[in-house]
């Protein structure tokens, strides 16, 4: 069975701020309903998206659209860049 996150040692004061360049968001890592480790696992994917979206900044490039089904942080990141994003 899936259990709610627990603190193994020390104290935790929510929220945790995840900052990457100009993009930052807050997450309560002990909240139920999501896998808190995904915010850190998705860092390489957000870097890849940042690099790919930077190549779409010209007027002649089509505007990308993003469907984010499995991770909150990727959809939020894409929406923060102005890319039309659907999170499901």
Secondary structure, 3 states (H helix, E strand, C coil): CCCCCCCCCCCCCCCEEEEECCEEEEECCCCCCCCCCHHHHCHHHHHHHHHHHHCCCCCCCCCCEEEECCCHHHHHHHHHCCCEEEEC
